Amino acid sequence: MKAIIVNAAVFQIGWLCCVLAGANHLPWLGTLTALLIVAWHVSHATRPGNELLLILSAGVTGAVWDSLLVYAGWLQYPSGTLIEGTAPHWIVAMWLLFATTLNVSFRWLKDRPLLATALGAVAGPAAYFAGYKLGGVQIPEFTTAMTALALGWAVFMPLLMLLSNCLDGTSYQASRSIATGCDARV
C-alpha cells in the first residue's frame, strides 16, 4: 500500500511540475523533474528492462498522439516545442511519467479493460482540462479537442494496461496474462 501511495504522490508532483514549468516558459525544468522520477522508478523496479520498455512505449504513443492533436490545431502549448507542429518535450516526459503508474498505482486496472476504457475516457480529458486551467495548454476548439481526448484515452488506457501486463517490471511474480499470453522478461 505504501508503494501505491508514494507512486501516486510522486506522479502528481511530477505532473504538476511539468504543467507549471511549461506554462511558465521553463519547460526543461518539468522535463528534468519527470526524467528524474522515471529514473528513480526504473532503478527500483524488480525487472528494470521490462519497466523501461513499457515507459518508452508509452512515451512514443504519447509523442505521436499529442503531436497529432497539435498538428490538427486542437491543442497549443506555450513552450517546449522542439519541432513545429509537434508536442512539446515536457508533454512527452509526462507520458513517460504516467507510465510509471501503470504497474503500481493502476495495477488494480489490469485485466479490467472496460473499466480502463471508462477511466481513460474521463480522466484523460480531465487531466488536459486541469493543464488548461493552469496555463500549460491552450485548447482553441474545446469541444472537438475534449471529444478527441476522450476517444483517444478510451483506447490508450486499456491498451497501455494490456501492455503493462506483458511488461510488468515491478511485480515479484512472473508477468503473465492469461488473456494475452504475455510472458516478457527483459
C-alpha positions as CSV (number, residue, x, y, z in Angstrom):
1,M,0.0,0.0,0.0
2,K,2.9,2.4,0.8
3,A,4.3,1.9,-2.7
4,I,1.0,2.8,-4.3
5,I,0.7,6.0,-2.2
6,V,4.3,7.0,-2.9
7,N,3.9,6.2,-6.7
8,A,0.7,8.2,-6.9
9,A,2.0,11.2,-5.0
10,V,5.3,11.3,-6.9
11,F,3.4,11.2,-10.2
12,Q,1.2,14.0,-9.1
13,I,4.2,16.1,-8.1
14,G,5.9,15.4,-11.4
15,W,2.7,16.2,-13.4
16,L,2.3,19.5,-11.6
17,C,6.0,20.4,-12.2
18,C,5.6,19.6,-15.9
19,V,2.5,21.7,-16.4
20,L,3.6,24.7,-14.3
21,A,7.1,24.7,-15.9
22,G,5.5,24.5,-19.4
23,A,3.0,27.3,-18.5
24,N,5.8,29.5,-17.2
25,H,8.2,29.0,-20.1
26,L,10.6,26.8,-18.1
27,P,9.8,23.5,-19.9
28,W,13.2,21.9,-19.3
29,L,12.5,22.1,-15.5
30,G,9.4,19.9,-16.0
31,T,11.1,17.5,-18.3
32,L,14.1,17.1,-16.0
33,T,11.8,16.5,-13.0
34,A,9.8,13.9,-14.9
35,L,13.0,12.2,-16.1
36,L,14.5,12.1,-12.6
37,I,11.3,10.5,-11.3
38,V,11.3,8.0,-14.1
39,A,14.9,7.1,-13.4
40,W,14.2,6.6,-9.7
41,H,11.2,4.4,-10.6
42,V,13.2,2.2,-13.0
43,S,16.1,1.9,-10.6
44,H,13.6,0.5,-8.0
45,A,12.0,-2.0,-10.4
46,T,12.4,-5.7,-10.0
47,R,12.8,-6.0,-13.7
48,P,14.1,-2.6,-14.9
49,G,14.3,-3.7,-18.6
50,N,10.6,-4.5,-18.7
51,E,9.6,-1.3,-16.9
52,L,11.8,0.8,-19.1
53,L,10.4,-0.7,-22.3
54,L,6.8,-0.1,-21.0
55,I,7.7,3.5,-20.2
56,L,9.4,4.1,-23.6
57,S,6.4,2.6,-25.4
58,A,4.0,4.9,-23.6
59,G,6.3,7.8,-24.5
60,V,6.3,7.0,-28.2
61,T,2.5,6.6,-28.0
62,G,2.1,10.0,-26.3
63,A,4.5,11.8,-28.6
64,V,2.6,10.6,-31.7
65,W,-0.9,11.2,-30.2
66,D,-0.2,14.7,-28.7
67,S,1.6,15.7,-31.9
68,L,-1.5,14.7,-33.9
69,L,-3.6,16.9,-31.7
70,V,-1.2,19.8,-32.1
71,Y,-1.0,19.3,-35.8
72,A,-4.8,19.3,-36.0
73,G,-4.8,22.6,-34.2
74,W,-6.8,21.3,-31.2
75,L,-4.1,21.8,-28.7
76,Q,-1.4,24.5,-28.4
77,Y,1.4,24.6,-25.9
78,P,3.1,27.8,-24.7
79,S,6.6,26.3,-24.5
80,G,8.9,23.3,-25.0
81,T,8.1,22.6,-28.7
82,L,11.3,21.4,-30.4
83,I,9.8,20.8,-33.8
84,E,6.9,23.0,-35.1
85,G,3.6,21.2,-35.2
86,T,4.6,18.5,-32.6
87,A,4.0,18.0,-28.9
88,P,6.5,19.7,-26.5
89,H,9.1,17.6,-24.8
90,W,7.6,18.1,-21.4
91,I,4.3,16.5,-22.6
92,V,6.3,13.5,-23.8
93,A,8.1,13.4,-20.5
94,M,4.7,13.5,-18.8
95,W,3.6,10.4,-20.8
96,L,6.8,8.7,-19.6
97,L,5.9,9.7,-16.1
98,F,2.4,8.4,-16.4
99,A,3.7,5.0,-17.5
100,T,5.4,4.7,-14.0
101,T,1.9,4.4,-12.6
102,L,0.7,1.5,-14.8
103,N,2.3,-1.3,-12.8
104,V,1.9,0.4,-9.4
105,S,-1.0,2.8,-8.8
106,F,-3.1,1.5,-11.6
107,R,-2.3,-2.2,-11.0
108,W,-5.9,-2.7,-10.0
109,L,-6.9,-1.9,-13.6
110,K,-5.1,-4.9,-15.0
111,D,-7.5,-7.3,-16.7
112,R,-10.3,-4.8,-16.4
113,P,-10.4,-3.4,-19.9
114,L,-13.9,-1.9,-19.7
115,L,-13.1,-0.1,-16.5
116,A,-9.8,1.1,-18.0
117,T,-11.7,2.4,-21.1
118,A,-14.2,4.3,-18.9
119,L,-11.4,5.7,-16.7
120,G,-9.4,6.8,-19.7
121,A,-12.3,8.5,-21.4
122,V,-13.0,10.6,-18.3
123,A,-9.6,11.0,-16.6
124,G,-7.6,11.7,-19.7
125,P,-9.5,14.8,-20.8
126,A,-9.8,15.9,-17.1
127,A,-6.0,16.0,-16.9
128,Y,-5.8,18.2,-20.0
129,F,-8.5,20.4,-18.7
130,A,-6.6,20.8,-15.4
131,G,-3.5,21.6,-17.5
132,Y,-5.6,24.2,-19.5
133,K,-6.7,25.8,-16.2
134,L,-3.1,26.0,-15.1
135,G,-2.0,27.6,-18.4
136,G,0.0,24.6,-19.6
137,V,-2.1,24.1,-22.8
138,Q,-4.5,26.2,-24.8
139,I,-7.5,24.4,-26.3
140,P,-8.8,26.5,-29.2
141,E,-11.5,24.1,-30.3
142,F,-12.6,23.0,-26.8
143,T,-15.4,20.5,-27.7
144,T,-13.6,18.9,-30.5
145,A,-10.4,18.6,-28.5
146,M,-12.1,17.1,-25.5
147,T,-14.0,14.7,-27.6
148,A,-10.8,13.6,-29.3
149,L,-9.1,13.3,-26.0
150,A,-11.9,11.2,-24.5
151,L,-11.9,8.8,-27.5
152,G,-8.1,8.6,-27.6
153,W,-7.7,7.9,-23.9
154,A,-10.6,5.4,-24.1
155,V,-8.4,3.4,-26.5
156,F,-4.9,4.2,-24.9
157,M,-5.7,3.3,-21.3
158,P,-6.8,-0.3,-21.9
159,L,-4.0,-0.8,-24.4
160,L,-1.4,0.5,-22.0
161,M,-2.8,-1.7,-19.3
162,L,-2.6,-4.7,-21.6
163,L,1.0,-3.8,-22.4
164,S,1.7,-3.4,-18.7
165,N,0.6,-7.0,-18.2
166,C,3.3,-8.0,-20.7
167,L,6.0,-5.6,-19.3
168,D,5.5,-5.7,-15.6
169,G,8.8,-4.7,-14.2
170,T,7.5,-4.1,-10.6
171,S,6.0,-7.4,-9.7
172,Y,7.9,-10.1,-7.9
173,Q,6.0,-12.7,-9.8
174,A,6.5,-13.5,-13.5
175,S,4.4,-11.2,-15.5
176,R,1.9,-13.4,-17.3
177,S,-1.6,-12.5,-18.5
178,I,-3.9,-15.4,-19.4
179,A,-5.8,-13.1,-21.7
180,T,-2.7,-12.1,-23.7
181,G,-0.4,-15.0,-23.2
182,C,2.4,-12.5,-22.4
183,D,5.5,-13.6,-20.6
184,A,8.0,-10.9,-21.2
185,R,11.2,-10.6,-19.2
186,V,13.8,-8.1,-20.4
